[in-house]
Amino acid sequence: MKKPAGIPGGLSRFRIDYAYDGTDFAGWAKQPGLRTVQGEFLIALAKVFGESDNDFGMRVAGRTDAGVHASHQVMHIDLSQEQLGRLGRTPLTAKRLQNLTPSDIGVYSVELAPAGFHARFSATGRSYEYGISDALCKPDPMRFRYVLSTPRTLDVDLMRAAAQGLVGLKDFGAFCRPREGSTTIRELRKLEIQRESDGKIMIRLEADAFCHNMVRALVGGLSAVGEKKLSKEELWEIQKSAIRTAKFKVVAPQGLNLVGVSYPPDAELANQAEKTRNMRGLDDISV
């Protein structure tokens, strides 16, 4: 078993890896009167540990919006010795937590976090996929909850050419909702577009972090290029301006899926967390 994270107050930090179908959630973060991923986990944990004044110190790698899916998300919780005592002889396992959560959430693992681990700040990258079904894609009612459907035909070659000019360390203010005290500079490490064997267009992105709405705005801009409403040069100029524009739309959420979160070796977790705090400020990272 890993050494527990060194956090104040005698608390034990647990890392939880999980997935969810975002269709019926109003996003990840809890909201009064709305069903959310965090809300369901808080209900589940309260059944074991009782109510928590601080939401069990729950933090997530990236807060997703309403309708956005995650095939691999990561969060952490902090539990006191008194709370751990309520477990009795049965430890907190993925199976036990899964039995307390609804069927549109899947818990992969629950384990003691290594020292210095922070689900959000220790992360070095996030990876997303966005699926589009255009006029060249055979209609499939089994996946309509997970792809964006459009009656138009998108030129994938044009989209690929435009994507090349967006990769790198850049100011993505034109594709983000700005937040006071938070930078819109991100390192977009990968932006790949391909048409799958079934005709679906899959856009794969990886960055150190994504600003709010950044992925969906990037896909919207690339889709405008694919529809020949924008040239690649125009899209690049929009990026360089770092100013929001009405020349393309932020696409709908159902095609977006968080597929992975990367972390450094255990010995570097604390340093990475401090580096991220200094670089990003304290606003939550989300898509």
C-alpha positions in Angstrom: 0.0 0.0 0.0 1.2 3.5 -0.8 2.3 5.9 1.8 -0.7 8.3 2.7 -0.4 11.8 1.4 1.1 14.2 3.9 -1.7 16.7 4.6 -2.5 18.6 7.8 -4.9 17.6 10.5 -4.1 13.9 10.5 -6.2 13.3 7.4 -5.7 10.5 4.9 -6.0 11.4 1.2 -7.6 8.9 -1.2 -7.3 9.0 -5.0 -10.4 7.9 -6.8 -10.4 7.0 -10.5 -13.8 6.8 -12.2 -16.0 7.5 -15.3 -19.4 8.8 -16.0 -22.0 9.3 -18.7 -22.6 13.0 -18.5 -25.9 13.1 -20.4 -28.1 13.4 -17.4 -25.8 15.5 -15.2 -25.8 19.2 -14.9 -22.0 19.1 -14.9 -19.5 17.8 -12.4 -19.7 20.5 -9.6 -22.5 20.3 -7.1 -25.4 22.8 -7.7 -28.5 23.3 -5.5 -31.5 21.4 -6.9 -29.6 19.8 -9.8 -28.1 16.4 -10.3 -24.3 16.5 -10.7 -21.5 14.0 -10.5 -20.0 15.6 -7.4 -23.5 15.6 -5.8 -23.9 11.9 -6.4 -20.5 11.1 -4.8 -21.3 13.3 -1.8 -24.5 11.4 -1.3 -22.7 8.1 -1.5 -19.9 9.1 0.9 -22.4 10.5 3.4 -24.0 7.1 3.6 -20.8 5.8 5.0 -19.2 8.7 6.8 -22.1 11.0 7.6 -22.4 14.6 6.3 -19.3 16.6 5.7 -18.9 20.4 6.2 -16.2 20.6 3.6 -17.4 18.0 1.1 -14.7 15.6 2.3 -12.1 17.9 0.8 -13.1 16.7 -2.6 -11.1 18.0 -5.6 -11.2 16.9 -9.2 -8.7 16.9 -12.1 -11.0 19.0 -14.2 -14.6 20.1 -13.7 -16.7 19.2 -16.7 -19.8 21.0 -17.9 -23.4 19.7 -18.3 -23.6 16.9 -20.8 -19.8 16.3 -21.0 -18.7 12.7 -20.4 -15.6 11.2 -18.8 -14.2 7.7 -19.5 -11.4 8.4 -17.1 -11.6 11.2 -14.4 -9.6 11.5 -11.2 -10.5 13.1 -7.8 -9.3 13.0 -4.3 -11.0 13.1 -0.9 -9.6 13.7 2.6 -10.9 11.5 5.5 -10.2 12.0 9.2 -9.4 9.1 11.5 -12.9 9.4 13.0 -14.4 9.0 9.5 -12.2 6.1 8.7 -13.3 4.4 11.9 -16.9 4.3 10.4 -15.6 1.8 7.8 -15.4 -0.9 10.3 -13.6 -4.0 9.0 -14.6 -3.3 5.4 -12.1 -0.9 3.7 -13.2 1.8 1.2 -12.8 0.0 -2.1 -13.9 0.7 -5.6 -16.6 -2.0 -5.3 -18.0 -0.6 -2.1 -18.2 2.9 -3.5 -19.6 1.6 -6.8 -22.5 0.0 -4.9 -23.4 3.4 -3.5 -23.3 5.3 -6.8 -25.8 5.3 -9.7 -25.3 3.2 -12.8 -24.1 6.2 -15.0 -21.0 6.5 -12.8 -18.3 3.8 -12.8 -15.7 3.6 -10.1 -12.4 2.1 -11.3 -10.2 2.4 -8.2 -9.9 3.8 -4.7 -6.5 3.9 -3.1 -4.4 5.9 -0.6 -2.8 8.7 -2.4 1.0 9.1 -2.4 2.5 12.0 -0.5 2.1 15.4 -2.3 -0.8 14.2 -4.5 -3.4 16.7 -5.5 -6.0 15.5 -8.1 -6.0 18.9 -9.9 -2.7 20.6 -9.2 -0.5 17.6 -9.5 -1.7 16.8 -13.0 0.6 17.4 -15.9 -1.9 16.9 -18.7 -5.5 16.2 -19.7 -6.7 14.4 -22.8 -10.0 14.7 -24.5 -11.8 13.3 -27.5 -14.7 15.0 -29.4 -16.8 12.9 -31.9 -18.7 14.4 -34.8 -21.1 12.6 -37.1 -21.5 14.5 -40.4 -23.2 13.8 -43.7 -20.6 11.2 -44.7 -21.3 9.2 -41.5 -24.0 6.5 -41.4 -26.6 7.5 -38.8 -26.3 5.4 -35.7 -29.0 6.0 -33.0 -26.9 4.0 -30.5 -24.4 6.8 -30.2 -26.4 10.0 -30.5 -25.7 10.8 -26.9 -21.9 10.7 -27.5 -21.3 12.5 -30.8 -22.3 15.8 -32.3 -24.6 15.3 -35.4 -24.5 17.7 -38.2 -26.2 17.5 -41.7 -23.2 19.1 -43.3 -20.1 17.5 -44.7 -16.8 18.5 -43.0 -13.5 18.6 -45.0 -11.2 16.8 -42.6 -8.1 17.7 -44.6 -8.8 21.4 -44.2 -9.4 20.9 -40.5 -6.1 19.0 -40.1 -4.3 21.8 -41.8 -5.9 24.4 -39.5 -5.1 22.3 -36.4 -1.3 22.4 -37.1 -1.2 26.2 -36.5 -2.9 25.8 -33.1 -0.6 23.4 -31.4 2.0 24.8 -29.0 2.3 27.2 -26.1 -0.2 29.9 -27.0 -2.7 32.4 -25.6 -6.1 30.7 -26.2 -8.2 33.6 -24.9 -10.2 33.6 -28.1 -11.4 30.1 -27.2 -12.0 30.5 -23.5 -14.3 32.2 -21.0 -11.8 34.5 -19.2 -11.7 34.3 -15.4 -10.3 37.1 -13.3 -6.8 36.3 -12.0 -6.4 33.3 -14.3 -4.3 33.0 -17.4 -5.5 31.8 -20.8 -2.1 30.7 -21.9 -2.0 26.9 -22.4 0.3 24.4 -24.0 -1.8 22.5 -26.5 0.4 19.4 -27.1 -1.8 17.4 -29.4 -4.6 18.2 -31.8 -5.3 15.3 -34.2 -8.3 14.9 -36.5 -9.2 11.7 -38.4 -12.2 10.1 -40.0 -12.8 6.7 -38.5 -13.7 3.6 -40.4 -17.4 4.1 -39.7 -17.2 7.7 -41.1 -17.2 9.4 -37.7 -14.8 12.3 -37.2 -12.7 12.1 -34.1 -10.8 15.0 -32.7 -8.2 14.2 -30.1 -6.6 16.9 -27.9 -4.1 16.9 -25.1 -2.8 19.9 -23.1 -1.3 20.8 -19.8 -4.8 22.1 -18.9 -7.8 23.5 -20.7 -9.6 26.7 -19.9 -13.4 26.8 -19.5 -15.1 25.9 -22.9 -11.7 25.7 -24.6 -12.1 22.3 -26.2 -15.6 22.9 -27.4 -14.6 26.3 -28.8 -11.6 24.8 -30.6 -13.8 22.2 -32.2 -16.3 24.9 -33.2 -13.5 26.8 -34.9 -12.2 23.7 -36.7 -15.7 22.8 -37.8 -16.1 26.3 -39.3 -12.9 25.6 -41.3 -14.3 22.2 -42.3 -17.5 23.8 -43.5 -15.4 26.4 -45.4 -16.8 29.2 -43.5 -13.4 30.2 -42.2 -9.9 29.7 -43.7 -7.1 28.2 -41.6 -5.4 31.6 -41.7 -8.5 33.4 -40.4 -8.6 30.9 -37.5 -5.0 31.4 -36.7 -5.5 35.2 -36.6 -8.4 34.7 -34.3 -6.2 32.7 -32.0 -3.4 35.3 -32.1 -5.9 38.0 -31.2 -6.8 36.2 -27.9 -10.3 37.9 -28.1 -13.6 36.0 -28.2 -15.4 36.1 -31.5 -18.8 35.4 -33.0 -17.3 33.9 -36.2 -17.8 30.3 -34.9 -19.9 28.7 -32.2 -19.0 26.7 -29.2 -20.2 23.2 -30.0 -22.7 21.2 -28.0 -21.3 19.1 -25.1 -22.4 15.6 -25.9 -19.5 14.8 -28.2 -16.9 15.7 -25.6 -15.2 13.0 -23.5 -12.4 13.3 -20.9 -10.3 10.2 -21.7 -7.3 10.6 -19.4 -5.3 12.6 -16.8 -1.5 12.3 -16.5 0.6 12.7 -13.4 4.4 12.8 -12.8 6.2 10.1 -10.7 5.3 10.1 -7.0 8.4 12.0 -6.0 7.5 14.9 -8.2 3.8 15.3 -7.2 4.2 18.0 -4.6 6.5 20.1 -6.7 4.2 19.8 -9.7 1.2 20.9 -7.5 3.1 24.0 -6.3 4.2 24.8 -9.8 0.7 24.7 -11.1 -0.6 26.8 -8.2 1.9 29.5 -9.0 1.3 29.3 -12.8 -2.5 29.2 -12.9 -3.7 30.9 -9.8 -6.4 29.3 -7.7 -9.4 29.2 -10.1 -10.6 25.7 -11.0 -9.6 24.3 -14.3 -12.5 23.1 -16.5 -13.5 22.6 -20.1 
